[in-house]
Amino acid sequence: MNKIFYTIMDGEGNFLNSNFMRDNNDNIIEAIRFSNLDDIKDYFKDLRDDRGFKIVKVKCELEEIS
């Protein structure tokens, strides 16, 4: 089973943290996540242009381990 979500990365290659009080980092667990492309585009338009932000699609592969 595959799961897809969208997040935002900065120009440094770090994920935008879901907690605005914390710095961006490479930990995908802390990244802001959207399941809908329209929602992330709405959020994205309010970000600063000079920081090099980009929207990325994340595909997760789930495998049941028995």
mmCIF file of the N, C-alpha and C atoms, coordinates in Angstrom:
data_MODEL
# 
_entry.id   MODEL 
# 
loop_
_atom_site.group_PDB 
_atom_site.id 
_atom_site.type_symbol 
_atom_site.label_atom_id 
_atom_site.label_alt_id 
_atom_site.label_comp_id 
_atom_site.label_asym_id 
_atom_site.label_entity_id 
_atom_site.label_seq_id 
_atom_site.pdbx_PDB_ins_code 
_atom_site.Cartn_x 
_atom_site.Cartn_y 
_atom_site.Cartn_z 
_atom_site.occupancy 
_atom_site.B_iso_or_equiv 
_atom_site.pdbx_formal_charge 
_atom_site.auth_seq_id 
_atom_site.auth_comp_id 
_atom_site.auth_asym_id 
_atom_site.auth_atom_id 
_atom_site.pdbx_PDB_model_num 
ATOM 1   N N  . MET A 1 1  ? 0.848  -1.173  0.000  1.00 0.00 ? 1  MET A N  1 
ATOM 2   C CA . MET A 1 1  ? 0.000  0.000   0.000  1.00 0.00 ? 1  MET A CA 1 
ATOM 3   C C  . MET A 1 1  ? 0.896  1.239   0.000  1.00 0.00 ? 1  MET A C  1 
ATOM 4   N N  . ASN A 1 2  ? 0.548  2.219   -0.792 1.00 0.00 ? 2  ASN A N  1 
ATOM 5   C CA . ASN A 1 2  ? 1.306  3.466   -0.862 1.00 0.00 ? 2  ASN A CA 1 
ATOM 6   C C  . ASN A 1 2  ? 0.472  4.613   -0.300 1.00 0.00 ? 2  ASN A C  1 
ATOM 7   N N  . LYS A 1 3  ? 1.100  5.495   0.412  1.00 0.00 ? 3  LYS A N  1 
ATOM 8   C CA . LYS A 1 3  ? 0.468  6.707   0.937  1.00 0.00 ? 3  LYS A CA 1 
ATOM 9   C C  . LYS A 1 3  ? 1.221  7.900   0.374  1.00 0.00 ? 3  LYS A C  1 
ATOM 10  N N  . ILE A 1 4  ? 0.483  8.957   0.061  1.00 0.00 ? 4  ILE A N  1 
ATOM 11  C CA . ILE A 1 4  ? 1.095  10.168  -0.484 1.00 0.00 ? 4  ILE A CA 1 
ATOM 12  C C  . ILE A 1 4  ? 0.662  11.356  0.341  1.00 0.00 ? 4  ILE A C  1 
ATOM 13  N N  . PHE A 1 5  ? 1.616  12.256  0.613  1.00 0.00 ? 5  PHE A N  1 
ATOM 14  C CA . PHE A 1 5  ? 1.279  13.545  1.207  1.00 0.00 ? 5  PHE A CA 1 
ATOM 15  C C  . PHE A 1 5  ? 2.214  14.589  0.618  1.00 0.00 ? 5  PHE A C  1 
ATOM 16  N N  . TYR A 1 6  ? 1.898  15.834  0.871  1.00 0.00 ? 6  TYR A N  1 
ATOM 17  C CA . TYR A 1 6  ? 2.683  16.948  0.340  1.00 0.00 ? 6  TYR A CA 1 
ATOM 18  C C  . TYR A 1 6  ? 3.263  17.728  1.506  1.00 0.00 ? 6  TYR A C  1 
ATOM 19  N N  . THR A 1 7  ? 4.469  18.239  1.315  1.00 0.00 ? 7  THR A N  1 
ATOM 20  C CA . THR A 1 7  ? 5.116  19.058  2.332  1.00 0.00 ? 7  THR A CA 1 
ATOM 21  C C  . THR A 1 7  ? 5.899  20.166  1.627  1.00 0.00 ? 7  THR A C  1 
ATOM 22  N N  . ILE A 1 8  ? 6.566  20.986  2.419  1.00 0.00 ? 8  ILE A N  1 
ATOM 23  C CA . ILE A 1 8  ? 7.324  22.117  1.887  1.00 0.00 ? 8  ILE A CA 1 
ATOM 24  C C  . ILE A 1 8  ? 8.769  22.018  2.359  1.00 0.00 ? 8  ILE A C  1 
ATOM 25  N N  . MET A 1 9  ? 9.683  22.252  1.432  1.00 0.00 ? 9  MET A N  1 
ATOM 26  C CA . MET A 1 9  ? 11.108 22.282  1.770  1.00 0.00 ? 9  MET A CA 1 
ATOM 27  C C  . MET A 1 9  ? 11.629 23.693  1.524  1.00 0.00 ? 9  MET A C  1 
ATOM 28  N N  . ASP A 1 10 ? 12.653 24.065  2.297  1.00 0.00 ? 10 ASP A N  1 
ATOM 29  C CA . ASP A 1 10 ? 13.276 25.372  2.098  1.00 0.00 ? 10 ASP A CA 1 
ATOM 30  C C  . ASP A 1 10 ? 14.454 25.238  1.142  1.00 0.00 ? 10 ASP A C  1 
ATOM 31  N N  . GLY A 1 11 ? 15.110 26.332  0.833  1.00 0.00 ? 11 GLY A N  1 
ATOM 32  C CA . GLY A 1 11 ? 16.235 26.342  -0.089 1.00 0.00 ? 11 GLY A CA 1 
ATOM 33  C C  . GLY A 1 11 ? 17.452 25.587  0.410  1.00 0.00 ? 11 GLY A C  1 
ATOM 34  N N  . GLU A 1 12 ? 17.479 25.272  1.699  1.00 0.00 ? 12 GLU A N  1 
ATOM 35  C CA . GLU A 1 12 ? 18.600 24.530  2.302  1.00 0.00 ? 12 GLU A CA 1 
ATOM 36  C C  . GLU A 1 12 ? 18.383 23.018  2.227  1.00 0.00 ? 12 GLU A C  1 
ATOM 37  N N  . GLY A 1 13 ? 17.202 22.581  1.778  1.00 0.00 ? 13 GLY A N  1 
ATOM 38  C CA . GLY A 1 13 ? 16.905 21.155  1.712  1.00 0.00 ? 13 GLY A CA 1 
ATOM 39  C C  . GLY A 1 13 ? 16.271 20.612  2.976  1.00 0.00 ? 13 GLY A C  1 
ATOM 40  N N  . ASN A 1 14 ? 15.794 21.500  3.842  1.00 0.00 ? 14 ASN A N  1 
ATOM 41  C CA . ASN A 1 14 ? 15.132 21.080  5.078  1.00 0.00 ? 14 ASN A CA 1 
ATOM 42  C C  . ASN A 1 14 ? 13.628 21.195  4.932  1.00 0.00 ? 14 ASN A C  1 
ATOM 43  N N  . PHE A 1 15 ? 12.926 20.400  5.717  1.00 0.00 ? 15 PHE A N  1 
ATOM 44  C CA . PHE A 1 15 ? 11.466 20.439  5.715  1.00 0.00 ? 15 PHE A CA 1 
ATOM 45  C C  . PHE A 1 15 ? 10.972 21.576  6.594  1.00 0.00 ? 15 PHE A C  1 
ATOM 46  N N  . LEU A 1 16 ? 9.888  22.209  6.159  1.00 0.00 ? 16 LEU A N  1 
ATOM 47  C CA . LEU A 1 16 ? 9.235  23.238  6.961  1.00 0.00 ? 16 LEU A CA 1 
ATOM 48  C C  . LEU A 1 16 ? 8.590  22.544  8.155  1.00 0.00 ? 16 LEU A C  1 
ATOM 49  N N  . ASN A 1 17 ? 8.964  22.965  9.360  1.00 0.00 ? 17 ASN A N  1 
ATOM 50  C CA . ASN A 1 17 ? 8.490  22.317  10.574 1.00 0.00 ? 17 ASN A CA 1 
ATOM 51  C C  . ASN A 1 17 ? 7.024  22.653  10.817 1.00 0.00 ? 17 ASN A C  1 
ATOM 52  N N  . SER A 1 18 ? 6.261  21.687  11.286 1.00 0.00 ? 18 SER A N  1 
ATOM 53  C CA . SER A 1 18 ? 4.841  21.905  11.580 1.00 0.00 ? 18 SER A CA 1 
ATOM 54  C C  . SER A 1 18 ? 4.660  22.779  12.819 1.00 0.00 ? 18 SER A C  1 
ATOM 55  N N  . ASN A 1 19 ? 5.688  22.869  13.649 1.00 0.00 ? 19 ASN A N  1 
ATOM 56  C CA . ASN A 1 19 ? 5.678  23.737  14.827 1.00 0.00 ? 19 ASN A CA 1 
ATOM 57  C C  . ASN A 1 19 ? 6.458  25.008  14.469 1.00 0.00 ? 19 ASN A C  1 
ATOM 58  N N  . PHE A 1 20 ? 5.754  26.117  14.306 1.00 0.00 ? 20 PHE A N  1 
ATOM 59  C CA . PHE A 1 20 ? 6.416  27.354  13.861 1.00 0.00 ? 20 PHE A CA 1 
ATOM 60  C C  . PHE A 1 20 ? 7.459  27.862  14.855 1.00 0.00 ? 20 PHE A C  1 
ATOM 61  N N  . MET A 1 21 ? 7.468  27.343  16.076 1.00 0.00 ? 21 MET A N  1 
ATOM 62  C CA . MET A 1 21 ? 8.453  27.752  17.081 1.00 0.00 ? 21 MET A CA 1 
ATOM 63  C C  . MET A 1 21 ? 9.788  27.009  16.916 1.00 0.00 ? 21 MET A C  1 
ATOM 64  N N  . ARG A 1 22 ? 9.829  26.001  16.058 1.00 0.00 ? 22 ARG A N  1 
ATOM 65  C CA . ARG A 1 22 ? 11.043 25.209  15.857 1.00 0.00 ? 22 ARG A CA 1 
ATOM 66  C C  . ARG A 1 22 ? 11.622 25.498  14.476 1.00 0.00 ? 22 ARG A C  1 
ATOM 67  N N  . ASP A 1 23 ? 12.912 25.293  14.341 1.00 0.00 ? 23 ASP A N  1 
ATOM 68  C CA . ASP A 1 23 ? 13.601 25.505  13.067 1.00 0.00 ? 23 ASP A CA 1 
ATOM 69  C C  . ASP A 1 23 ? 13.259 24.404  12.071 1.00 0.00 ? 23 ASP A C  1 
ATOM 70  N N  . ASN A 1 24 ? 13.380 24.735  10.794 1.00 0.00 ? 24 ASN A N  1 
ATOM 71  C CA . ASN A 1 24 ? 13.253 23.720  9.752  1.00 0.00 ? 24 ASN A CA 1 
ATOM 72  C C  . ASN A 1 24 ? 14.384 22.721  9.921  1.00 0.00 ? 24 ASN A C  1 
ATOM 73  N N  . ASN A 1 25 ? 14.125 21.444  9.608  1.00 0.00 ? 25 ASN A N  1 
ATOM 74  C CA . ASN A 1 25 ? 15.165 20.429  9.727  1.00 0.00 ? 25 ASN A CA 1 
ATOM 75  C C  . ASN A 1 25 ? 14.899 19.294  8.757  1.00 0.00 ? 25 ASN A C  1 
ATOM 76  N N  . ASP A 1 26 ? 15.728 18.271  8.790  1.00 0.00 ? 26 ASP A N  1 
ATOM 77  C CA . ASP A 1 26 ? 15.594 17.157  7.853  1.00 0.00 ? 26 ASP A CA 1 
ATOM 78  C C  . ASP A 1 26 ? 14.753 16.009  8.399  1.00 0.00 ? 26 ASP A C  1 
ATOM 79  N N  . ASN A 1 27 ? 14.063 16.231  9.513  1.00 0.00 ? 27 ASN A N  1 
ATOM 80  C CA . ASN A 1 27 ? 13.231 15.198  10.128 1.00 0.00 ? 27 ASN A CA 1 
ATOM 81  C C  . ASN A 1 27 ? 11.822 15.246  9.535  1.00 0.00 ? 27 ASN A C  1 
ATOM 82  N N  . ILE A 1 28 ? 11.508 14.292  8.676  1.00 0.00 ? 28 ILE A N  1 
ATOM 83  C CA . ILE A 1 28 ? 10.211 14.263  7.994  1.00 0.00 ? 28 ILE A CA 1 
ATOM 84  C C  . ILE A 1 28 ? 9.057  14.111  8.987  1.00 0.00 ? 28 ILE A C  1 
ATOM 85  N N  . ILE A 1 29 ? 9.317  13.539  10.133 1.00 0.00 ? 29 ILE A N  1 
ATOM 86  C CA . ILE A 1 29 ? 8.278  13.353  11.158 1.00 0.00 ? 29 ILE A CA 1 
ATOM 87  C C  . ILE A 1 29 ? 7.748  14.700  11.647 1.00 0.00 ? 29 ILE A C  1 
ATOM 88  N N  . GLU A 1 30 ? 8.598  15.711  11.704 1.00 0.00 ? 30 GLU A N  1 
ATOM 89  C CA . GLU A 1 30 ? 8.203  17.035  12.198 1.00 0.00 ? 30 GLU A CA 1 
ATOM 90  C C  . GLU A 1 30 ? 7.697  17.961  11.094 1.00 0.00 ? 30 GLU A C  1 
ATOM 91  N N  . ALA A 1 31 ? 7.723  17.507  9.853  1.00 0.00 ? 31 ALA A N  1 
ATOM 92  C CA . ALA A 1 31 ? 7.372  18.360  8.713  1.00 0.00 ? 31 ALA A CA 1 
ATOM 93  C C  . ALA A 1 31 ? 5.878  18.651  8.667  1.00 0.00 ? 31 ALA A C  1 
ATOM 94  N N  . ILE A 1 32 ? 5.563  19.833  8.181  1.00 0.00 ? 32 ILE A N  1 
ATOM 95  C CA . ILE A 1 32 ? 4.165  20.173  7.928  1.00 0.00 ? 32 ILE A CA 1 
ATOM 96  C C  . ILE A 1 32 ? 3.684  19.268  6.790  1.00 0.00 ? 32 ILE A C  1 
ATOM 97  N N  . ARG A 1 33 ? 2.460  18.740  6.915  1.00 0.00 ? 33 ARG A N  1 
ATOM 98  C CA . ARG A 1 33 ? 1.963  17.782  5.927  1.00 0.00 ? 33 ARG A CA 1 
ATOM 99  C C  . ARG A 1 33 ? 0.555  18.158  5.481  1.00 0.00 ? 33 ARG A C  1 
ATOM 100 N N  . PHE A 1 34 ? 0.318  17.960  4.204  1.00 0.00 ? 34 PHE A N  1 
ATOM 101 C CA . PHE A 1 34 ? -0.995 18.199  3.611  1.00 0.00 ? 34 PHE A CA 1 
ATOM 102 C C  . PHE A 1 34 ? -1.365 16.983  2.777  1.00 0.00 ? 34 PHE A C  1 
ATOM 103 N N  . SER A 1 35 ? -2.608 16.575  2.831  1.00 0.00 ? 35 SER A N  1 
ATOM 104 C CA . SER A 1 35 ? -3.047 15.448  2.014  1.00 0.00 ? 35 SER A CA 1 
ATOM 105 C C  . SER A 1 35 ? -3.654 15.925  0.700  1.00 0.00 ? 35 SER A C  1 
ATOM 106 N N  . ASN A 1 36 ? -3.886 17.230  0.601  1.00 0.00 ? 36 ASN A N  1 
ATOM 107 C CA . ASN A 1 36 ? -4.550 17.798  -0.560 1.00 0.00 ? 36 ASN A CA 1 
ATOM 108 C C  . ASN A 1 36 ? -3.649 18.856  -1.206 1.00 0.00 ? 36 ASN A C  1 
ATOM 109 N N  . LEU A 1 37 ? -3.428 18.747  -2.490 1.00 0.00 ? 37 LEU A N  1 
ATOM 110 C CA . LEU A 1 37 ? -2.545 19.673  -3.206 1.00 0.00 ? 37 LEU A CA 1 
ATOM 111 C C  . LEU A 1 37 ? -3.086 21.107  -3.185 1.00 0.00 ? 37 LEU A C  1 
ATOM 112 N N  . ASP A 1 38 ? -4.388 21.272  -3.272 1.00 0.00 ? 38 ASP A N  1 
ATOM 113 C CA . ASP A 1 38 ? -4.977 22.617  -3.240 1.00 0.00 ? 38 ASP A CA 1 
ATOM 114 C C  . ASP A 1 38 ? -4.712 23.310  -1.900 1.00 0.00 ? 38 ASP A C  1 
ATOM 115 N N  . ASP A 1 39 ? -4.782 22.555  -0.806 1.00 0.00 ? 39 ASP A N  1 
ATOM 116 C CA . ASP A 1 39 ? -4.544 23.134  0.524  1.00 0.00 ? 39 ASP A CA 1 
ATOM 117 C C  . ASP A 1 39 ? -3.103 23.614  0.681  1.00 0.00 ? 39 ASP A C  1 
ATOM 118 N N  . ILE A 1 40 ? -2.160 22.823  0.205  1.00 0.00 ? 40 ILE A N  1 
ATOM 119 C CA . ILE A 1 40 ? -0.756 23.225  0.355  1.00 0.00 ? 40 ILE A CA 1 
ATOM 120 C C  . ILE A 1 40 ? -0.436 24.422  -0.548 1.00 0.00 ? 40 ILE A C  1 
ATOM 121 N N  . LYS A 1 41 ? -1.052 24.489  -1.705 1.00 0.00 ? 41 LYS A N  1 
ATOM 122 C CA . LYS A 1 41 ? -0.834 25.644  -2.583 1.00 0.00 ? 41 LYS A CA 1 
ATOM 123 C C  . LYS A 1 41 ? -1.370 26.919  -1.944 1.00 0.00 ? 41 LYS A C  1 
ATOM 124 N N  . ASP A 1 42 ? -2.486 26.822  -1.238 1.00 0.00 ? 42 ASP A N  1 
ATOM 125 C CA . ASP A 1 42 ? -3.038 27.959  -0.495 1.00 0.00 ? 42 ASP A CA 1 
ATOM 126 C C  . ASP A 1 42 ? -2.066 28.435  0.584  1.00 0.00 ? 42 ASP A C  1 
ATOM 127 N N  . TYR A 1 43 ? -1.512 27.489  1.335  1.00 0.00 ? 43 TYR A N  1 
ATOM 128 C CA . TYR A 1 43 ? -0.556 27.787  2.398  1.00 0.00 ? 43 TYR A CA 1 
ATOM 129 C C  . TYR A 1 43 ? 0.727  28.369  1.808  1.00 0.00 ? 43 TYR A C  1 
ATOM 130 N N  . PHE A 1 44 ? 1.177  27.781  0.710  1.00 0.00 ? 44 PHE A N  1 
ATOM 131 C CA . PHE A 1 44 ? 2.441  28.140  0.071  1.00 0.00 ? 44 PHE A CA 1 
ATOM 132 C C  . PHE A 1 44 ? 2.466  29.587  -0.406 1.00 0.00 ? 44 PHE A C  1 
ATOM 133 N N  . LYS A 1 45 ? 1.344  30.083  -0.892 1.00 0.00 ? 45 LYS A N  1 
ATOM 134 C CA . LYS A 1 45 ? 1.325  31.433  -1.455 1.00 0.00 ? 45 LYS A CA 1 
ATOM 135 C C  . LYS A 1 45 ? 1.593  32.516  -0.412 1.00 0.00 ? 45 LYS A C  1 
ATOM 136 N N  . ASP A 1 46 ? 1.480  32.194  0.882  1.00 0.00 ? 46 ASP A N  1 
ATOM 137 C CA . ASP A 1 46 ? 1.746  33.155  1.954  1.00 0.00 ? 46 ASP A CA 1 
ATOM 138 C C  . ASP A 1 46 ? 3.192  33.118  2.461  1.00 0.00 ? 46 ASP A C  1 
ATOM 139 N N  . LEU A 1 47 ? 4.014  32.219  1.917  1.00 0.00 ? 47 LEU A N  1 
ATOM 140 C CA . LEU A 1 47 ? 5.410  32.108  2.357  1.00 0.00 ? 47 LEU A CA 1 
ATOM 141 C C  . LEU A 1 47 ? 6.288  33.119  1.634  1.00 0.00 ? 47 LEU A C  1 
ATOM 142 N N  . ARG A 1 48 ? 7.404  33.463  2.264  1.00 0.00 ? 48 ARG A N  1 
ATOM 143 C CA . ARG A 1 48 ? 8.342  34.420  1.677  1.00 0.00 ? 48 ARG A CA 1 
ATOM 144 C C  . ARG A 1 48 ? 9.003  33.852  0.424  1.00 0.00 ? 48 ARG A C  1 
ATOM 145 N N  . ASP A 1 49 ? 9.101  34.681  -0.614 1.00 0.00 ? 49 ASP A N  1 
ATOM 146 C CA . ASP A 1 49 ? 9.694  34.259  -1.879 1.00 0.00 ? 49 ASP A CA 1 
ATOM 147 C C  . ASP A 1 49 ? 11.206 34.081  -1.802 1.00 0.00 ? 49 ASP A C  1 
ATOM 148 N N  . ASP A 1 50 ? 11.869 34.814  -0.936 1.00 0.00 ? 50 ASP A N  1 
ATOM 149 C CA . ASP A 1 50 ? 13.335 34.813  -0.889 1.00 0.00 ? 50 ASP A CA 1 
ATOM 150 C C  . ASP A 1 50 ? 13.939 33.612  -0.168 1.00 0.00 ? 50 ASP A C  1 
ATOM 151 N N  . ARG A 1 51 ? 13.146 32.728  0.381  1.00 0.00 ? 51 ARG A N  1 
ATOM 152 C CA . ARG A 1 51 ? 13.666 31.576  1.143  1.00 0.00 ? 51 ARG A CA 1 
ATOM 153 C C  . ARG A 1 51 ? 13.811 30.309  0.299  1.00 0.00 ? 51 ARG A C  1 
ATOM 154 N N  . GLY A 1 52 ? 13.388 30.350  -0.957 1.00 0.00 ? 52 GLY A N  1 
ATOM 155 C CA . GLY A 1 52 ? 13.548 29.196  -1.843 1.00 0.00 ? 52 GLY A CA 1 
ATOM 156 C C  . GLY A 1 52 ? 12.631 28.027  -1.518 1.00 0.00 ? 52 GLY A C  1 
ATOM 157 N N  . PHE A 1 53 ? 11.470 28.303  -0.944 1.00 0.00 ? 53 PHE A N  1 
ATOM 158 C CA . PHE A 1 53 ? 10.539 27.228  -0.601 1.00 0.00 ? 53 PHE A CA 1 
ATOM 159 C C  . PHE A 1 53 ? 10.029 26.532  -1.854 1.00 0.00 ? 53 PHE A C  1 
ATOM 160 N N  . LYS A 1 54 ? 9.786  25.229  -1.726 1.00 0.00 ? 54 LYS A N  1 
ATOM 161 C CA . LYS A 1 54 ? 9.206  24.456  -2.820 1.00 0.00 ? 54 LYS A CA 1 
ATOM 162 C C  . LYS A 1 54 ? 8.285  23.384  -2.237 1.00 0.00 ? 54 LYS A C  1 
ATOM 163 N N  . ILE A 1 55 ? 7.246  23.065  -2.987 1.00 0.00 ? 55 ILE A N  1 
ATOM 164 C CA . ILE A 1 55 ? 6.321  22.002  -2.599 1.00 0.00 ? 55 ILE A CA 1 
ATOM 165 C C  . ILE A 1 55 ? 6.888  20.680  -3.098 1.00 0.00 ? 55 ILE A C  1 
ATOM 166 N N  . VAL A 1 56 ? 6.862  19.670  -2.244 1.00 0.00 ? 56 VAL A N  1 
ATOM 167 C CA . VAL A 1 56 ? 7.322  18.339  -2.641 1.00 0.00 ? 56 VAL A CA 1 
ATOM 168 C C  . VAL A 1 56 ? 6.257  17.300  -2.307 1.00 0.00 ? 56 VAL A C  1 
ATOM 169 N N  . LYS A 1 57 ? 6.207  16.288  -3.144 1.00 0.00 ? 57 LYS A N  1 
ATOM 170 C CA . LYS A 1 57 ? 5.291  15.165  -2.944 1.00 0.00 ? 57 LYS A CA 1 
ATOM 171 C C  . LYS A 1 57 ? 6.092  14.040  -2.291 1.00 0.00 ? 57 LYS A C  1 
ATOM 172 N N  . VAL A 1 58 ? 5.547  13.452  -1.230 1.00 0.00 ? 58 VAL A N  1 
ATOM 173 C CA . VAL A 1 58 ? 6.217  12.383  -0.510 1.00 0.00 ? 58 VAL A CA 1 
ATOM 174 C C  . VAL A 1 58 ? 5.400  11.109  -0.673 1.00 0.00 ? 58 VAL A C  1 
ATOM 175 N N  . LYS A 1 59 ? 6.044  10.057  -1.127 1.00 0.00 ? 59 LYS A N  1 
ATOM 176 C CA . LYS A 1 59 ? 5.388  8.755   -1.287 1.00 0.00 ? 59 LYS A CA 1 
ATOM 177 C C  . LYS A 1 59 ? 5.945  7.810   -0.222 1.00 0.00 ? 59 LYS A C  1 
ATOM 178 N N  . CYS A 1 60 ? 5.055  7.265   0.564  1.00 0.00 ? 60 CYS A N  1 
ATOM 179 C CA . CYS A 1 60 ? 5.448  6.312   1.606  1.00 0.00 ? 60 CYS A CA 1 
ATOM 180 C C  . CYS A 1 60 ? 5.005  4.918   1.192  1.00 0.00 ? 60 CYS A C  1 
ATOM 181 N N  . GLU A 1 61 ? 5.878  3.990   1.349  1.00 0.00 ? 61 GLU A N  1 
ATOM 182 C CA . GLU A 1 61 ? 5.529  2.606   1.056  1.00 0.00 ? 61 GLU A CA 1 
ATOM 183 C C  . GLU A 1 61 ? 5.335  1.883   2.376  1.00 0.00 ? 61 GLU A C  1 
ATOM 184 N N  . LEU A 1 62 ? 4.134  1.359   2.564  1.00 0.00 ? 62 LEU A N  1 
ATOM 185 C CA . LEU A 1 62 ? 3.814  0.638   3.792  1.00 0.00 ? 62 LEU A CA 1 
ATOM 186 C C  . LEU A 1 62 ? 3.881  -0.858  3.524  1.00 0.00 ? 62 LEU A C  1 
ATOM 187 N N  . GLU A 1 63 ? 4.569  -1.556  4.392  1.00 0.00 ? 63 GLU A N  1 
ATOM 188 C CA . GLU A 1 63 ? 4.700  -2.996  4.236  1.00 0.00 ? 63 GLU A CA 1 
ATOM 189 C C  . GLU A 1 63 ? 4.414  -3.649  5.573  1.00 0.00 ? 63 GLU A C  1 
ATOM 190 N N  . GLU A 1 64 ? 3.429  -4.532  5.582  1.00 0.00 ? 64 GLU A N  1 
ATOM 191 C CA . GLU A 1 64 ? 3.088  -5.228  6.822  1.00 0.00 ? 64 GLU A CA 1 
ATOM 192 C C  . GLU A 1 64 ? 4.150  -6.288  7.127  1.00 0.00 ? 64 GLU A C  1 
ATOM 193 N N  . ILE A 1 65 ? 4.614  -6.260  8.346  1.00 0.00 ? 65 ILE A N  1 
ATOM 194 C CA . ILE A 1 65 ? 5.635  -7.213  8.814  1.00 0.00 ? 65 ILE A CA 1 
ATOM 195 C C  . ILE A 1 65 ? 4.954  -8.183  9.783  1.00 0.00 ? 65 ILE A C  1 
ATOM 196 N N  . SER A 1 66 ? 5.070  -9.453  9.512  1.00 0.00 ? 66 SER A N  1 
ATOM 197 C CA . SER A 1 66 ? 4.428  -10.418 10.418 1.00 0.00 ? 66 SER A CA 1 
ATOM 198 C C  . SER A 1 66 ? 5.454  -11.221 11.170 1.00 0.00 ? 66 SER A C  1 
# 
